[in-house]
Amino acid sequence: MRIKEKDYAIGADTLAFEMVIGGADEGVSLDWTSLIGDYGRDFGKVKVDKGKIHIRLNLPKLVRENNTMPFSVVDFIMLESIRNDIKQALEEALEGKLDGEIDVWAATAKSIECNLTSQTAGYSTCSQVLNAIHRSYYEGTNVVFQRASAKCQYDKENETVIVTKKNCYALKSYDKTLEQRKKGNKEVEADLLRIEVVMQARTIQKLFGKNSTIRDVLTEQGLAKIIKEYKRIFREDVIKGHIVPCLNNVSDILFASLKKTDRRIETIARWKELVVDEEVLRRALVKWYRHQGYDQERAKRNADTYVCRCRAKYGFPRDVISTFRHFKKLCE
């Protein structure tokens, strides 16, 4: 059977677990210690502090050199092997540190990262897609990391956008190609965008109830639940709840300005930063030309002509909407 992109583009990344210990072990302390697999790769860490064991597992690094692509359904065949690797590495790291038998598999999930990683579509860049995500989530204060643009050091490009839905999840979107190249991975594909959901307490409880232990999560059924929930969040909250309303509202704002001023250049000067994709300008122009009495075909031709002129003059983003459509299709 041919493996499709949707089979490996979505999957788990880093999982964080925590376990309370008591008695004589309560005062034990262990700094973050690396967990090393059979192939000598560092795939996670464990720490003991203030009566708790903290465990972080990076699943892709159990099967690959890096986490450029997540741990997806095509990796499920490796689950039994990686469970053994994790068990052995945890036993080695904690050997002699704790009294008695400690069932680390009973550690409960504190955060679960699941992501979709794919190249941006057409002419769009990661920075442009991140800008659209940032603008569409206007309800709170987003965290945005930027770098100097390659074209001009005084201009900025987006590296990362983080949006938080308290106690449910954090949406972390970033330029995966840039992140990997900073780590020395020069072979990584260009224009890789990662949109990651870091699932937190309420979402984890929704998926697993009280049984969110390593034993429950690291199964085909557990990981399939995580991927299914990611797809739901992306389709319903990211796309339907934010991106689509943002695009529609921006187009309406542009149309209202065109009606008020009857001047295209004045509208662009006022609202240029809102044009997250030239398509929203095209939609507004079509409505405006129709408002002026042109038929649908002529309105579309006029809009296309003007957008082409703007392309050279203003360099509005292109294919950002196509990127969202591509990512949404991978979540079907």
C-alpha positions in Angstrom: 0.0 0.0 0.0 1.3 3.4 -1.0 2.0 5.7 2.0 0.4 9.1 1.6 1.6 12.3 3.1 -1.3 12.4 5.6 0.0 9.1 7.0 3.3 10.6 8.2 2.7 14.3 8.4 0.6 14.2 11.6 1.8 12.6 14.8 3.1 12.8 18.4 6.3 14.6 19.4 7.3 15.2 23.1 5.2 13.7 25.9 5.6 14.8 29.5 4.7 12.6 32.5 4.8 13.1 36.2 4.6 10.7 39.2 4.4 11.4 42.9 6.6 9.4 45.2 6.5 9.2 49.0 8.1 7.8 52.0 11.9 7.6 52.0 12.0 8.5 48.4 10.4 11.9 48.9 13.7 13.6 49.6 15.6 12.0 46.6 16.9 14.4 44.1 18.1 13.7 40.5 19.0 16.4 38.0 17.7 16.1 34.5 19.3 12.9 33.1 19.3 11.9 29.5 17.5 8.8 28.3 19.6 7.0 25.7 18.2 4.4 23.3 19.8 1.4 21.7 21.1 3.5 18.8 22.8 5.9 21.1 20.3 8.7 20.5 19.1 11.0 23.3 15.3 10.6 23.2 14.2 12.1 26.5 15.0 13.0 30.1 14.1 12.1 33.6 14.3 14.1 36.8 13.5 13.5 40.5 12.7 16.6 42.6 10.5 17.4 45.6 8.8 14.1 45.8 8.0 13.8 42.1 9.5 12.0 39.1 9.4 14.0 35.9 9.7 12.2 32.5 10.0 13.7 29.0 9.9 11.5 26.0 10.6 12.6 22.4 9.0 9.8 20.4 10.4 10.6 16.9 14.0 10.4 18.3 13.3 6.8 19.2 13.1 5.9 15.5 14.9 8.8 13.7 17.9 11.0 14.0 15.7 14.1 14.6 12.1 15.1 15.1 11.7 16.8 11.7 8.7 14.6 11.2 6.4 13.5 14.1 5.8 9.9 15.4 2.9 9.0 13.1 0.8 6.0 12.3 3.5 4.6 10.0 5.7 4.3 13.2 3.2 2.4 15.2 4.8 -0.9 14.1 7.8 0.2 16.3 5.8 0.6 19.5 6.7 -2.6 21.3 10.4 -2.0 20.6 10.3 1.6 21.8 8.4 0.7 24.9 11.3 -1.7 25.8 13.8 1.1 25.0 12.0 3.5 27.3 11.7 1.0 30.1 15.3 0.0 30.0 16.6 3.6 29.8 14.4 4.7 32.7 15.5 1.7 34.8 19.2 2.6 34.1 18.7 6.3 34.9 16.9 5.6 38.2 18.9 2.6 39.3 20.0 2.9 42.9 18.2 6.2 43.3 14.9 5.0 44.7 14.0 2.5 47.4 11.8 -0.4 46.5 9.9 -1.1 43.3 8.6 2.1 41.5 6.2 1.5 38.6 7.2 4.4 36.4 4.6 3.3 33.8 2.0 4.7 36.2 3.3 8.2 35.7 0.5 10.4 34.4 0.5 12.7 31.4 1.0 16.4 32.0 1.4 17.5 28.4 1.1 15.8 25.0 2.5 17.4 21.8 1.0 16.5 18.5 1.8 18.3 15.3 1.3 18.5 11.6 4.5 19.2 9.6 4.5 19.9 5.9 5.8 22.3 3.3 4.0 25.6 2.6 2.1 25.8 -0.6 3.0 27.7 -3.8 4.6 31.1 -3.2 3.7 31.3 0.5 6.4 31.4 3.2 6.3 30.2 6.8 6.5 33.8 8.0 3.4 34.7 6.0 1.3 31.8 7.3 2.4 32.5 10.8 1.3 36.1 10.4 -2.2 34.9 9.4 -2.4 32.7 12.4 -1.3 35.5 14.7 -3.9 37.9 13.3 -6.7 35.4 13.4 -6.3 34.7 17.1 -7.1 38.2 18.4 -8.8 37.3 21.7 -5.7 37.2 23.9 -2.0 38.1 23.9 0.0 35.9 21.6 3.7 35.2 21.9 5.5 36.0 18.6 9.2 35.5 17.9 10.7 37.3 15.0 14.0 37.5 13.1 15.6 40.0 10.8 14.4 39.6 7.2 16.8 38.2 4.6 15.8 41.1 2.4 16.3 43.9 4.9 17.8 43.6 8.4 15.3 46.3 9.7 12.3 44.3 8.5 11.0 41.3 10.5 10.0 37.8 9.6 8.0 35.5 11.9 9.7 32.5 13.4 7.2 31.3 15.9 3.6 32.1 17.1 2.2 30.7 20.3 -1.5 30.9 21.2 -2.8 29.6 24.5 -6.2 28.2 25.3 -5.9 28.0 29.1 -5.9 24.5 30.6 -6.8 23.0 27.2 -3.9 23.4 24.9 -1.3 25.7 23.4 -1.1 26.2 19.7 2.6 26.5 18.7 3.3 27.2 15.0 6.8 27.7 13.7 9.3 27.5 10.9 10.6 24.0 11.3 13.2 24.3 8.6 14.8 27.3 10.3 14.7 25.5 13.7 16.5 22.4 12.2 19.1 24.4 10.4 20.0 26.2 13.6 20.6 22.8 15.1 22.9 21.9 12.2 20.6 19.8 10.1 21.4 21.3 6.7 19.6 18.5 4.8 16.2 19.5 6.0 13.6 20.4 3.3 12.9 24.1 2.7 9.7 25.8 3.8 8.7 23.2 6.4 5.9 24.6 8.6 5.0 22.9 11.9 1.6 23.6 13.5 1.7 21.9 16.9 -0.9 21.5 19.6 0.4 21.0 23.1 -2.5 19.2 24.9 -2.9 20.1 28.5 -5.1 19.0 31.5 -8.6 19.3 30.2 -7.9 17.9 26.8 -5.8 15.0 28.2 -8.7 14.2 30.7 -11.2 14.3 27.8 -9.1 11.7 25.9 -8.0 9.4 28.7 -10.1 10.2 31.8 -8.0 9.3 34.8 -6.0 6.7 32.9 -3.5 9.0 31.2 -0.4 7.0 32.2 2.5 6.1 30.1 1.0 2.6 29.9 -2.2 4.0 28.4 -0.8 6.6 26.2 1.9 4.6 24.5 -0.4 2.3 22.7 -1.8 2.3 19.1 -5.2 3.2 20.6 -3.8 6.0 22.8 -1.7 7.6 20.0 -4.6 7.3 17.6 -6.8 9.2 20.0 -4.2 12.0 20.2 -4.0 12.3 16.4 -7.8 12.3 16.0 -8.1 15.1 18.6 -5.4 17.1 16.8 -7.3 16.8 13.6 -10.5 18.0 15.3 -8.8 21.0 16.9 -7.2 22.0 13.7 -10.3 21.7 11.6 -12.8 23.2 14.1 -10.8 25.7 16.1 -7.9 26.8 14.0 -9.6 26.7 10.5 -13.3 27.0 11.1 -13.1 29.0 14.3 -10.3 31.5 13.4 -8.8 31.4 10.0 -12.0 31.4 7.9 -13.7 34.2 10.0 -10.5 36.3 9.8 -10.3 36.0 6.0 -14.0 36.8 5.6 -13.8 39.8 8.0 -10.7 41.2 6.4 -12.3 41.0 3.0 -15.4 42.8 4.4 -13.2 45.5 6.0 -11.5 46.1 2.6 -14.9 46.2 0.8 -16.3 48.7 3.3 -13.3 50.9 2.8 -13.6 50.7 -1.0 -17.2 51.7 -0.8 -16.5 54.6 1.5 -13.5 56.0 -0.4 -14.1 54.8 -4.0 -10.3 54.7 -4.1 -8.3 51.5 -4.3 -5.0 53.1 -3.4 -6.4 54.7 -0.2 -7.9 51.5 1.0 -4.6 49.7 0.5 -2.7 52.4 2.2 -5.0 52.2 5.2 -5.4 48.4 5.5 -2.3 47.0 3.8 -1.1 45.0 6.9 -4.4 43.1 7.0 -3.9 41.6 3.5 -2.7 38.2 4.8 -3.2 36.8 1.3 -3.8 38.6 -2.0 -7.0 36.5 -2.3 -8.8 38.6 0.4 -8.1 41.7 -1.6 -9.3 40.0 -4.8 -12.6 39.0 -3.1 -13.1 42.6 -1.8 -12.4 44.1 -5.2 -14.9 41.7 -7.0 -17.6 42.8 -4.5 -16.7 46.4 -5.1 -16.8 46.2 -8.9 -20.1 44.4 -8.6 -21.3 47.2 -6.3 -20.3 49.7 -9.1 -22.6 47.9 -11.6 -20.2 45.5 -13.4 -21.4 41.9 -14.1 -19.6 39.0 -12.3 -17.3 38.1 -15.2 -16.1 41.7 -15.7 -15.7 42.3 -12.0 -13.5 39.2 -11.7 -11.3 40.3 -14.7 -10.9 43.8 -13.2 -10.0 42.4 -9.8 -7.5 40.0 -11.3 -5.8 42.8 -13.3 -5.5 45.1 -10.2 -4.2 42.3 -8.0 -1.5 41.6 -10.6 -0.5 45.2 -10.5 -0.4 45.1 -6.7 1.7 42.0 -6.8 4.7 43.7 -8.3 4.2 47.0 -6.3 3.3 45.7 -2.8 4.3 42.1 -2.8 1.2 40.9 -0.9 1.4 37.3 0.3 0.3 34.6 -2.1 -0.9 31.0 -1.5 -1.3 31.4 2.3 -4.9 30.2 1.9 -3.7 27.3 -0.2 -1.4 26.3 2.6 -4.3 26.2 5.1 -6.3 24.2 2.6 -3.4 21.7 2.2 -3.0 21.3 6.0 -6.8 20.9 6.4 -6.9 18.2 3.8 -4.2 16.3 5.7 -6.5 16.4 8.7 -9.5 14.8 6.9 
